[in-house]
Amino acid sequence: MDWLILISLIVFGALLVMLEVIFVPGTTVVGILGLVFTALGIYHAFIHFSPVVGYGALAASGFINLGMIVYGFKSGVWDRFALKDTSSGGAYDDRLLGLEVGQVGETLSDCKPYGKIIIEDKIYEAKSQGGFIPAKTSITISKIENNKIIIKP
């Protein structure tokens, strides 16, 4: 029965280490549990068997766990998690197409200093240049910079 416990602890620990390296890399919880189970197996070997068996279990579990880690790195699992492409776009980059400085519109809400405006049947969010602008006020675009619309009454 002691042999079954020893082998079960070491194999289960090695499987958890393999699970950490191959399937859920980066969580460390599963890997730490694997090392704890392996350490419990080695402790069990030293308590219930001779020191030769204990050192053998230590060496065997070390080789098994090291083999699992090496296999995990060579299996290419990390390539699936690596970022290979770069993002060249941005959010709302083309939302201001067609707008020009000097265009006239109307505020839909109070601009204090940000609010909603309507220009040519399209709704935009804009910032007032001079502070508060009440709703239903005619406005003019004074600047378009950094994807922001700056308006004045």
Salt bridges, closest charged atoms under 4 A:
ASP2 OD1 - HIS44 NE2 3.76
GLU125 OE1 - LYS116 NZ 3.93
